[in-house]
Amino acid sequence: GEEQDRDVARIRVIKYGPVGEIRLNEPRVLNAQGRHWPEDMLAAAEEVGEDPEIRVVLLTGEGPSFCSGLNLTDLGRGEIPNEWFHTCEYAFRSMEIMEKPTIAGIQGYCIGGGLQVAIACDVRIAADDVIVGLPATREAFIPGMSTYRLPRVIGMAHARHLILSGQNIDAEEAHRIGLVNKVVPHADLERELEAWVQQYLEVPRVSVVHSKKLSNLAFDLDFERFLEAYDKAVETVTATEEHQAARREWMEQRGYGTSD
């Protein structure tokens, strides 16, 4: 991509200690996804993913909305080829395969591709003013691989209605159907995100990495093959110093002393 001054980056990466925040940063267009979006998002995901200091990742939007989906001006100008939609799916997936917990903090419009990237995160915390939806079918189009992902996140009945109707829902309904994990007043969103970050920072990295990897396989493998993947994960995890230390601590707490 083009060189960008960090402060005017279309997607900013902000690091503070063990937290990496990916902030969609084009509030003028409600953080709509323009022609550069897939490469910008993949670059941001790579930056936080590869930084060994960062243990939890936040995904947020600058301004009053999280993301209004595809930039229709770019589309109208013919700057969004079909290949763009393909690359976009890998940009969404970057949140899913990231070896760190990913938390989406959503407010205002979280529509179309905005909702797609949010459902690729591990959890979604919503301000009470959020509007979510997948308008693609109303525009004679397809709401991307949300057709694959959304049923896995919230179950087929609710997913199918959102996908086929193209209708928007509010924060309360999004919470009722399990699309968001929690709803808070807009003013409290940042504080709530910090609280969720803290929860994940308390969990040893090794267990997070392998538990997330396994849960990514949940819908794809039969029981026997999943069990194989689980067995391998158990072998890897139990061999780590983190696990050994936790085991020693557990024994000490129960008064078994420290003798091995």
ZADO-1210 file (C-alpha; in nm, 4 decimals, padded with zeros to 6 digits):
<atoms>
<atom x="00.0000" y="00.0000" z="00.0000" code="GLY" pos="1"/>
<atom x="00.0913" y="00.3670" z="-00.0061" code="GLU" pos="2"/>
<atom x="00.3035" y="00.5138" z="00.2720" code="GLU" pos="3"/>
<atom x="00.0791" y="00.6828" z="00.5247" code="GLN" pos="4"/>
<atom x="00.1478" y="00.9220" z="00.8076" code="ASP" pos="5"/>
<atom x="00.0447" y="00.7254" z="01.1173" code="ARG" pos="6"/>
<atom x="-00.2023" y="00.9895" z="01.2350" code="ASP" pos="7"/>
<atom x="-00.3863" y="01.0052" z="00.9049" code="VAL" pos="8"/>
<atom x="-00.3782" y="00.6312" z="00.8473" code="ALA" pos="9"/>
<atom x="-00.7096" y="00.4962" z="00.7206" code="ARG" pos="10"/>
<atom x="-00.6730" y="00.2246" z="00.9856" code="ILE" pos="11"/>
<atom x="-00.4647" y="00.3130" z="01.2908" code="ARG" pos="12"/>
<atom x="-00.2756" y="00.0744" z="01.5167" code="VAL" pos="13"/>
<atom x="-00.2499" y="00.2054" z="01.8723" code="ILE" pos="14"/>
<atom x="-00.0414" y="00.0130" z="02.1241" code="LYS" pos="15"/>
<atom x="-00.0535" y="00.0515" z="02.5003" code="TYR" pos="16"/>
<atom x="00.1319" y="-00.2140" z="02.6959" code="GLY" pos="17"/>
<atom x="-00.0165" y="-00.5564" z="02.6257" code="PRO" pos="18"/>
<atom x="-00.3093" y="-00.4123" z="02.4282" code="VAL" pos="19"/>
<atom x="-00.3141" y="-00.3495" z="02.0536" code="GLY" pos="20"/>
<atom x="-00.6044" y="-00.1442" z="01.9239" code="GLU" pos="21"/>
<atom x="-00.6982" y="-00.1497" z="01.5572" code="ILE" pos="22"/>
<atom x="-00.9029" y="00.1631" z="01.4961" code="ARG" pos="23"/>
<atom x="-01.0948" y="00.2191" z="01.1741" code="LEU" pos="24"/>
<atom x="-01.0076" y="00.5802" z="01.1109" code="ASN" pos="25"/>
<atom x="-01.2188" y="00.7418" z="00.8382" code="GLU" pos="26"/>
<atom x="-01.5012" y="00.8927" z="01.0449" code="PRO" pos="27"/>
<atom x="-01.5928" y="01.1333" z="00.7632" code="ARG" pos="28"/>
<atom x="-01.7394" y="00.8349" z="00.5742" code="VAL" pos="29"/>
<atom x="-01.8458" y="00.6482" z="00.8926" code="LEU" pos="30"/>
<atom x="-01.5374" y="00.4262" z="00.8487" code="ASN" pos="31"/>
<atom x="-01.6771" y="00.2799" z="00.5282" code="ALA" pos="32"/>
<atom x="-01.4621" y="00.0168" z="00.3617" code="GLN" pos="33"/>
<atom x="-01.3032" y="00.1736" z="00.0536" code="GLY" pos="34"/>
<atom x="-01.0763" y="00.0294" z="-00.2114" code="ARG" pos="35"/>
<atom x="-00.7729" y="00.0113" z="00.0228" code="HIS" pos="36"/>
<atom x="-00.9600" y="-00.1465" z="00.3124" code="TRP" pos="37"/>
<atom x="-00.8605" y="-00.5135" z="00.2760" code="PRO" pos="38"/>
<atom x="-00.4867" y="-00.4403" z="00.2499" code="GLU" pos="39"/>
<atom x="-00.5029" y="-00.1805" z="00.5316" code="ASP" pos="40"/>
<atom x="-00.6840" y="-00.4246" z="00.7607" code="MET" pos="41"/>
<atom x="-00.4509" y="-00.7143" z="00.6815" code="LEU" pos="42"/>
<atom x="-00.1482" y="-00.4913" z="00.7523" code="ALA" pos="43"/>
<atom x="-00.2949" y="-00.3779" z="01.0862" code="ALA" pos="44"/>
<atom x="-00.3796" y="-00.7376" z="01.1848" code="ALA" pos="45"/>
<atom x="-00.0271" y="-00.8487" z="01.0976" code="GLU" pos="46"/>
<atom x="00.1249" y="-00.5670" z="01.3019" code="GLU" pos="47"/>
<atom x="-00.0642" y="-00.6488" z="01.6223" code="VAL" pos="48"/>
<atom x="-00.0520" y="-01.0230" z="01.5583" code="GLY" pos="49"/>
<atom x="00.3261" y="-01.0332" z="01.5303" code="GLU" pos="50"/>
<atom x="00.4037" y="-00.7972" z="01.8190" code="ASP" pos="51"/>
<atom x="00.5085" y="-01.0248" z="02.1098" code="PRO" pos="52"/>
<atom x="00.4168" y="-00.7551" z="02.3664" code="GLU" pos="53"/>
<atom x="00.0521" y="-00.7498" z="02.2599" code="ILE" pos="54"/>
<atom x="-00.1741" y="-01.0039" z="02.4265" code="ARG" pos="55"/>
<atom x="-00.5242" y="-00.8691" z="02.3585" code="VAL" pos="56"/>
<atom x="-00.6563" y="-00.6947" z="02.0469" code="VAL" pos="57"/>
<atom x="-00.9333" y="-00.4345" z="02.0319" code="LEU" pos="58"/>
<atom x="-01.1162" y="-00.3425" z="01.7136" code="LEU" pos="59"/>
<atom x="-01.2899" y="-00.0032" z="01.7258" code="THR" pos="60"/>
<atom x="-01.4113" y="00.2791" z="01.5030" code="GLY" pos="61"/>
<atom x="-01.3197" y="00.6475" z="01.5220" code="GLU" pos="62"/>
<atom x="-01.6151" y="00.8866" z="01.5543" code="GLY" pos="63"/>
<atom x="-01.9835" y="00.8112" z="01.6117" code="PRO" pos="64"/>
<atom x="-02.0003" y="00.4877" z="01.4084" code="SER" pos="65"/>
<atom x="-01.8019" y="00.1652" z="01.4006" code="PHE" pos="66"/>
<atom x="-01.8285" y="00.0930" z="01.0280" code="CYS" pos="67"/>
<atom x="-02.0987" y="00.1591" z="00.7698" code="SER" pos="68"/>
<atom x="-01.9843" y="-00.1200" z="00.5374" code="GLY" pos="69"/>
<atom x="-01.8774" y="-00.0918" z="00.1761" code="LEU" pos="70"/>
<atom x="-01.7898" y="00.2570" z="00.0514" code="ASN" pos="71"/>
<atom x="-02.0606" y="00.2957" z="-00.2130" code="LEU" pos="72"/>
<atom x="-01.8828" y="00.5940" z="-00.3723" code="THR" pos="73"/>
<atom x="-01.5796" y="00.3771" z="-00.4494" code="ASP" pos="74"/>
<atom x="-01.8144" y="00.1048" z="-00.5731" code="LEU" pos="75"/>
<atom x="-01.9990" y="00.3525" z="-00.7965" code="GLY" pos="76"/>
<atom x="-01.6672" y="00.4738" z="-00.9392" code="ARG" pos="77"/>
<atom x="-01.5846" y="00.1184" z="-01.0406" code="GLY" pos="78"/>
<atom x="-01.2968" y="00.0971" z="-00.7914" code="GLU" pos="79"/>
<atom x="-01.4223" y="-00.2172" z="-00.6159" code="ILE" pos="80"/>
<atom x="-01.3678" y="-00.5228" z="-00.8397" code="PRO" pos="81"/>
<atom x="-01.5014" y="-00.8672" z="-00.7439" code="ASN" pos="82"/>
<atom x="-01.1495" y="-00.9591" z="-00.6307" code="GLU" pos="83"/>
<atom x="-01.1881" y="-00.6953" z="-00.3561" code="TRP" pos="84"/>
<atom x="-01.4682" y="-00.8962" z="-00.1921" code="PHE" pos="85"/>
<atom x="-01.2500" y="-01.2075" z="-00.1983" code="HIS" pos="86"/>
<atom x="-00.9544" y="-01.0314" z="-00.0321" code="THR" pos="87"/>
<atom x="-01.1906" y="-00.8726" z="00.2190" code="CYS" pos="88"/>
<atom x="-01.2839" y="-01.2166" z="00.3521" code="GLU" pos="89"/>
<atom x="-00.9202" y="-01.2759" z="00.4482" code="TYR" pos="90"/>
<atom x="-00.9151" y="-00.9353" z="00.6163" code="ALA" pos="91"/>
<atom x="-01.2209" y="-01.0366" z="00.8223" code="PHE" pos="92"/>
<atom x="-01.0696" y="-01.3771" z="00.8960" code="ARG" pos="93"/>
<atom x="-00.7519" y="-01.2183" z="01.0295" code="SER" pos="94"/>
<atom x="-00.9430" y="-01.1483" z="01.3527" code="MET" pos="95"/>
<atom x="-01.0603" y="-01.5069" z="01.3762" code="GLU" pos="96"/>
<atom x="-00.7207" y="-01.6742" z="01.3287" code="ILE" pos="97"/>
<atom x="-00.5258" y="-01.4178" z="01.5342" code="MET" pos="98"/>
<atom x="-00.3582" y="-01.6061" z="01.8220" code="GLU" pos="99"/>
<atom x="-00.4866" y="-01.3427" z="02.0641" code="LYS" pos="100"/>
<atom x="-00.8355" y="-01.2641" z="02.1926" code="PRO" pos="101"/>
<atom x="-01.0051" y="-01.0066" z="01.9697" code="THR" pos="102"/>
<atom x="-01.2725" y="-00.7773" z="02.1126" code="ILE" pos="103"/>
<atom x="-01.4893" y="-00.5589" z="01.8898" code="ALA" pos="104"/>
<atom x="-01.6172" y="-00.2384" z="02.0487" code="GLY" pos="105"/>
<atom x="-01.9090" y="-00.1301" z="01.8321" code="ILE" pos="106"/>
<atom x="-02.1281" y="00.1795" z="01.8272" code="GLN" pos="107"/>
<atom x="-02.3486" y="00.3691" z="01.5846" code="GLY" pos="108"/>
<atom x="-02.3637" y="00.1972" z="01.2472" code="TYR" pos="109"/>
<atom x="-02.2171" y="-00.1517" z="01.2303" code="CYS" pos="110"/>
<atom x="-02.3507" y="-00.2498" z="00.8919" code="ILE" pos="111"/>
<atom x="-02.2624" y="-00.4940" z="00.6129" code="GLY" pos="112"/>
<atom x="-01.8852" y="-00.5472" z="00.6047" code="GLY" pos="113"/>
<atom x="-01.8688" y="-00.3666" z="00.9400" code="GLY" pos="114"/>
<atom x="-02.0826" y="-00.6363" z="01.0968" code="LEU" pos="115"/>
<atom x="-01.8838" y="-00.9015" z="00.9102" code="GLN" pos="116"/>
<atom x="-01.5543" y="-00.7979" z="01.0678" code="VAL" pos="117"/>
<atom x="-01.7223" y="-00.7661" z="01.4092" code="ALA" pos="118"/>
<atom x="-01.8565" y="-01.1243" z="01.3973" code="ILE" pos="119"/>
<atom x="-01.5072" y="-01.2473" z="01.3083" code="ALA" pos="120"/>
<atom x="-01.3892" y="-01.1162" z="01.6477" code="CYS" pos="121"/>
<atom x="-01.4109" y="-01.3344" z="01.9564" code="ASP" pos="122"/>
<atom x="-01.6559" y="-01.1087" z="02.1406" code="VAL" pos="123"/>
<atom x="-01.8594" y="-00.7966" z="02.0672" code="ARG" pos="124"/>
<atom x="-01.9316" y="-00.5215" z="02.3183" code="ILE" pos="125"/>
<atom x="-02.1924" y="-00.2735" z="02.1964" code="ALA" pos="126"/>
<atom x="-02.2898" y="00.0782" z="02.2876" code="ALA" pos="127"/>
<atom x="-02.6669" y="00.1120" z="02.3296" code="ASP" pos="128"/>
<atom x="-02.6889" y="00.3249" z="02.0114" code="ASP" pos="129"/>
<atom x="-02.5613" y="00.0506" z="01.7804" code="VAL" pos="130"/>
<atom x="-02.7493" y="-00.0369" z="01.4616" code="ILE" pos="131"/>
<atom x="-02.6488" y="-00.3680" z="01.3045" code="VAL" pos="132"/>
<atom x="-02.7560" y="-00.5301" z="00.9820" code="GLY" pos="133"/>
<atom x="-02.6601" y="-00.6883" z="00.6512" code="LEU" pos="134"/>
<atom x="-02.8286" y="-00.4765" z="00.3825" code="PRO" pos="135"/>
<atom x="-02.6732" y="-00.6594" z="00.0836" code="ALA" pos="136"/>
<atom x="-02.9802" y="-00.8569" z="-00.0258" code="THR" pos="137"/>
<atom x="-03.1787" y="-00.5323" z="-00.0543" code="ARG" pos="138"/>
<atom x="-02.9114" y="-00.4080" z="-00.2935" code="GLU" pos="139"/>
<atom x="-02.9347" y="-00.7209" z="-00.5121" code="ALA" pos="140"/>
<atom x="-02.6100" y="-00.8490" z="-00.3677" code="PHE" pos="141"/>
<atom x="-02.4864" y="-01.1130" z="-00.1183" code="ILE" pos="142"/>
<atom x="-02.3716" y="-01.0312" z="00.2370" code="PRO" pos="143"/>
<atom x="-02.0369" y="-01.2033" z="00.1859" code="GLY" pos="144"/>
<atom x="-01.9217" y="-01.4928" z="00.3985" code="MET" pos="145"/>
<atom x="-02.1524" y="-01.3803" z="00.6783" code="SER" pos="146"/>
<atom x="-02.3653" y="-01.6444" z="00.5059" code="THR" pos="147"/>
<atom x="-02.1052" y="-01.8913" z="00.6408" code="TYR" pos="148"/>
<atom x="-02.0061" y="-01.7234" z="00.9659" code="ARG" pos="149"/>
<atom x="-02.3244" y="-01.5733" z="01.1110" code="LEU" pos="150"/>
<atom x="-02.5140" y="-01.9051" z="01.1517" code="PRO" pos="151"/>
<atom x="-02.2123" y="-02.0325" z="01.3481" code="ARG" pos="152"/>
<atom x="-02.2165" y="-01.7298" z="01.5749" code="VAL" pos="153"/>
<atom x="-02.5882" y="-01.6979" z="01.6502" code="ILE" pos="154"/>
<atom x="-02.7565" y="-02.0091" z="01.5078" code="GLY" pos="155"/>
<atom x="-02.9392" y="-02.0514" z="01.1798" code="MET" pos="156"/>
<atom x="-03.2854" y="-01.9114" z="01.2598" code="ALA" pos="157"/>
<atom x="-03.1766" y="-01.5603" z="01.3604" code="HIS" pos="158"/>
<atom x="-02.8898" y="-01.5550" z="01.1110" code="ALA" pos="159"/>
<atom x="-03.1122" y="-01.6487" z="00.8215" code="ARG" pos="160"/>
<atom x="-03.3566" y="-01.3695" z="00.8962" code="HIS" pos="161"/>
<atom x="-03.0812" y="-01.1055" z="00.9095" code="LEU" pos="162"/>
<atom x="-02.9216" y="-01.2400" z="00.5912" code="ILE" pos="163"/>
<atom x="-03.2401" y="-01.2739" z="00.3857" code="LEU" pos="164"/>
<atom x="-03.4326" y="-00.9671" z="00.5051" code="SER" pos="165"/>
<atom x="-03.1464" y="-00.7191" z="00.4940" code="GLY" pos="166"/>
<atom x="-03.3120" y="-00.5477" z="00.7906" code="GLN" pos="167"/>
<atom x="-03.1309" y="-00.3586" z="01.0676" code="ASN" pos="168"/>
<atom x="-03.1772" y="-00.4343" z="01.4358" code="ILE" pos="169"/>
<atom x="-03.0975" y="-00.2318" z="01.7477" code="ASP" pos="170"/>
<atom x="-02.8656" y="-00.3070" z="02.0390" code="ALA" pos="171"/>
<atom x="-03.1317" y="-00.4736" z="02.2536" code="GLU" pos="172"/>
<atom x="-03.2341" y="-00.7154" z="01.9774" code="GLU" pos="173"/>
<atom x="-02.8680" y="-00.7822" z="01.8869" code="ALA" pos="174"/>
<atom x="-02.8079" y="-00.8816" z="02.2490" code="HIS" pos="175"/>
<atom x="-03.1242" y="-01.0909" z="02.2697" code="ARG" pos="176"/>
<atom x="-03.0181" y="-01.3054" z="01.9718" code="ILE" pos="177"/>
<atom x="-02.6607" y="-01.3434" z="02.0991" code="GLY" pos="178"/>
<atom x="-02.5014" y="-01.1269" z="01.8323" code="LEU" pos="179"/>
<atom x="-02.3379" y="-00.9030" z="02.0937" code="VAL" pos="180"/>
<atom x="-02.2068" y="-01.0180" z="02.4304" code="ASN" pos="181"/>
<atom x="-02.2974" y="-00.7055" z="02.6237" code="LYS" pos="182"/>
<atom x="-02.4671" y="-00.3685" z="02.5763" code="VAL" pos="183"/>
<atom x="-02.3600" y="-00.0608" z="02.7730" code="VAL" pos="184"/>
<atom x="-02.4457" y="00.3112" z="02.7560" code="PRO" pos="185"/>
<atom x="-02.2376" y="00.4827" z="02.4884" code="HIS" pos="186"/>
<atom x="-02.0411" y="00.6807" z="02.7472" code="ALA" pos="187"/>
<atom x="-01.9325" y="00.3562" z="02.9188" code="ASP" pos="188"/>
<atom x="-01.8092" y="00.1687" z="02.6096" code="LEU" pos="189"/>
<atom x="-01.4409" y="00.2471" z="02.6577" code="GLU" pos="190"/>
<atom x="-01.4481" y="00.1527" z="03.0271" code="ARG" pos="191"/>
<atom x="-01.6317" y="-00.1708" z="02.9485" code="GLU" pos="192"/>
<atom x="-01.3755" y="-00.2628" z="02.6818" code="LEU" pos="193"/>
<atom x="-01.0971" y="-00.2098" z="02.9363" code="GLU" pos="194"/>
<atom x="-01.2736" y="-00.4449" z="03.1774" code="ALA" pos="195"/>
<atom x="-01.3000" y="-00.7162" z="02.9100" code="TRP" pos="196"/>
<atom x="-00.9344" y="-00.6672" z="02.8168" code="VAL" pos="197"/>
<atom x="-00.8391" y="-00.7223" z="03.1814" code="GLN" pos="198"/>
<atom x="-01.0346" y="-01.0494" z="03.1917" code="GLN" pos="199"/>
<atom x="-00.8361" y="-01.1847" z="02.8983" code="TYR" pos="200"/>
<atom x="-00.5029" y="-01.0587" z="03.0309" code="LEU" pos="201"/>
<atom x="-00.5578" y="-01.2728" z="03.3407" code="GLU" pos="202"/>
<atom x="-00.5648" y="-01.5927" z="03.1348" code="VAL" pos="203"/>
<atom x="-00.2277" y="-01.7543" z="03.0520" code="PRO" pos="204"/>
<atom x="-00.1404" y="-01.6942" z="02.6883" code="ARG" pos="205"/>
<atom x="-00.0809" y="-02.0620" z="02.6075" code="VAL" pos="206"/>
<atom x="-00.4326" y="-02.1678" z="02.7057" code="SER" pos="207"/>
<atom x="-00.5899" y="-01.8805" z="02.5118" code="VAL" pos="208"/>
<atom x="-00.3958" y="-01.9608" z="02.1935" code="VAL" pos="209"/>
<atom x="-00.4844" y="-02.3286" z="02.1871" code="HIS" pos="210"/>
<atom x="-00.8426" y="-02.2906" z="02.3081" code="SER" pos="211"/>
<atom x="-00.9117" y="-02.0336" z="02.0370" code="LYS" pos="212"/>
<atom x="-00.7511" y="-02.2560" z="01.7715" code="LYS" pos="213"/>
<atom x="-00.9679" y="-02.5480" z="01.8781" code="LEU" pos="214"/>
<atom x="-01.2875" y="-02.3441" z="01.8861" code="SER" pos="215"/>
<atom x="-01.2140" y="-02.2342" z="01.5275" code="ASN" pos="216"/>
<atom x="-01.2382" y="-02.6016" z="01.4277" code="LEU" pos="217"/>
<atom x="-01.5634" y="-02.6647" z="01.6164" code="ALA" pos="218"/>
<atom x="-01.7974" y="-02.6738" z="01.3166" code="PHE" pos="219"/>
<atom x="-01.5552" y="-02.8289" z="01.0699" code="ASP" pos="220"/>
<atom x="-01.4271" y="-03.1553" z="01.2178" code="LEU" pos="221"/>
<atom x="-01.6077" y="-03.4676" z="01.3269" code="ASP" pos="222"/>
<atom x="-01.5659" y="-03.5772" z="01.6873" code="PHE" pos="223"/>
<atom x="-01.2759" y="-03.8175" z="01.6290" code="GLU" pos="224"/>
<atom x="-01.0697" y="-03.5695" z="01.4272" code="ARG" pos="225"/>
<atom x="-01.1434" y="-03.2922" z="01.6728" code="PHE" pos="226"/>
<atom x="-01.0335" y="-03.5195" z="01.9577" code="LEU" pos="227"/>
<atom x="-00.7016" y="-03.5744" z="01.7752" code="GLU" pos="228"/>
<atom x="-00.6520" y="-03.1980" z="01.7492" code="ALA" pos="229"/>
<atom x="-00.7429" y="-03.1637" z="02.1169" code="TYR" pos="230"/>
<atom x="-00.4983" y="-03.4388" z="02.2203" code="ASP" pos="231"/>
<atom x="-00.2168" y="-03.2593" z="02.0365" code="LYS" pos="232"/>
<atom x="-00.3090" y="-02.9321" z="02.2018" code="ALA" pos="233"/>
<atom x="-00.3080" y="-03.0950" z="02.5458" code="VAL" pos="234"/>
<atom x="00.0394" y="-03.2361" z="02.4785" code="GLU" pos="235"/>
<atom x="00.1713" y="-02.8945" z="02.3754" code="THR" pos="236"/>
<atom x="00.0068" y="-02.7038" z="02.6591" code="VAL" pos="237"/>
<atom x="00.1031" y="-02.9398" z="02.9423" code="THR" pos="238"/>
<atom x="00.4679" y="-02.9216" z="02.8324" code="ALA" pos="239"/>
<atom x="00.4846" y="-02.5429" z="02.8794" code="THR" pos="240"/>
<atom x="00.6411" y="-02.3690" z="03.1768" code="GLU" pos="241"/>
<atom x="00.3169" y="-02.1698" z="03.2188" code="GLU" pos="242"/>
<atom x="00.1219" y="-02.4912" z="03.2751" code="HIS" pos="243"/>
<atom x="00.3847" y="-02.6379" z="03.5088" code="GLN" pos="244"/>
<atom x="00.3852" y="-02.3159" z="03.7130" code="ALA" pos="245"/>
<atom x="00.0049" y="-02.3182" z="03.7360" code="ALA" pos="246"/>
<atom x="00.0150" y="-02.6801" z="03.8490" code="ARG" pos="247"/>
<atom x="00.2713" y="-02.6023" z="04.1219" code="ARG" pos="248"/>
<atom x="00.0637" y="-02.3078" z="04.2385" code="GLU" pos="249"/>
<atom x="-00.2479" y="-02.5248" z="04.2518" code="TRP" pos="250"/>
<atom x="-00.0650" y="-02.7788" z="04.4691" code="MET" pos="251"/>
<atom x="00.0716" y="-02.5100" z="04.7006" code="GLU" pos="252"/>
<atom x="-00.2711" y="-02.3556" z="04.7500" code="GLN" pos="253"/>
<atom x="-00.3957" y="-02.6939" z="04.8670" code="ARG" pos="254"/>
<atom x="-00.1075" y="-02.7211" z="05.1123" code="GLY" pos="255"/>
<atom x="00.0783" y="-03.0021" z="04.9321" code="TYR" pos="256"/>
<atom x="00.4053" y="-02.8110" z="04.9587" code="GLY" pos="257"/>
<atom x="00.6512" y="-02.7556" z="04.6753" code="THR" pos="258"/>
<atom x="00.8434" y="-03.0814" z="04.6778" code="SER" pos="259"/>
<atom x="00.8245" y="-03.2421" z="04.3351" code="ASP" pos="260"/>
</atoms>
